[in-house]
Amino acid sequence: MNIDKGVPGADTHLRWFKSSYSSEEGGECVEVAIDGIGVRVRDSKQTLECGPVLTVGPVAWSALLDTM
């Protein structure tokens, strides 16, 4: 698992999706994107400020989803 501080424009190739568990009112929102490394997770309020992105491997992501 990695937590990287974003670099401006570095994730423009990623397609981010908002979690189905997130509020539609713009409150607590989590977004995920899948790429060749794994699953990237970020706070949707941090996208323009290049906030941290958590990168989780596919096995760890599957294990997390299995607990829900």
Legacy VTK file of the C-alpha trace (Angstrom):
# vtk DataFile Version 3.0
C-alpha trace
ASCII
DATASET POLYDATA
POINTS 68 float
0.000 0.000 0.000
1.306 3.443 -0.949
0.142 6.914 -0.045
1.439 9.379 -2.609
1.079 13.125 -2.641
-0.344 13.969 -6.044
1.559 15.786 -8.735
-0.424 18.338 -10.757
-1.729 16.668 -13.911
-0.215 13.270 -13.054
-3.540 11.450 -12.796
-5.271 12.970 -15.806
-5.212 9.596 -17.586
-7.130 7.901 -14.758
-10.906 7.562 -14.821
-12.165 8.238 -11.302
-15.452 6.869 -9.948
-17.286 8.033 -6.834
-18.076 5.346 -4.292
-21.693 4.178 -4.217
-21.480 4.639 -0.429
-20.702 8.364 -0.818
-23.267 11.036 -0.147
-24.919 12.766 -3.119
-24.869 16.066 -1.196
-21.116 16.451 -1.714
-20.127 15.518 1.816
-17.939 12.537 2.634
-16.907 11.237 -0.793
-14.365 8.645 -1.822
-13.279 8.130 -5.424
-11.442 5.168 -6.938
-9.563 4.596 -10.182
-8.126 1.337 -11.495
-4.885 1.165 -13.459
-2.067 -1.295 -14.147
-0.634 -0.867 -10.641
-3.784 -1.422 -8.638
-6.678 0.575 -7.242
-6.151 4.214 -6.365
-8.312 5.825 -3.703
-8.681 9.539 -2.967
-10.876 12.051 -1.175
-13.033 13.753 -3.813
-12.589 17.105 -2.060
-8.801 16.903 -2.594
-8.719 16.473 -6.386
-7.889 20.063 -7.348
-5.384 20.487 -4.520
-3.463 17.362 -5.570
-4.200 15.618 -2.304
-2.864 12.229 -1.304
-3.764 9.113 -3.269
-3.765 5.691 -1.626
-2.679 2.879 -3.964
-3.854 -0.613 -3.035
-2.899 -3.824 -4.821
-5.606 -5.951 -6.448
-5.459 -8.706 -3.794
-5.795 -6.207 -0.935
-8.645 -4.407 -2.723
-10.532 -7.683 -3.236
-10.041 -8.563 0.425
-11.435 -5.164 1.442
-14.497 -5.594 -0.761
-15.082 -9.096 0.605
-15.498 -7.629 4.091
-18.390 -5.399 3.025
LINES 1 69
68 0 1 2 3 4 5 6 7 8 9 10 11 12 13 14 15 16 17 18 19 20 21 22 23 24 25 26 27 28 29 30 31 32 33 34 35 36 37 38 39 40 41 42 43 44 45 46 47 48 49 50 51 52 53 54 55 56 57 58 59 60 61 62 63 64 65 66 67
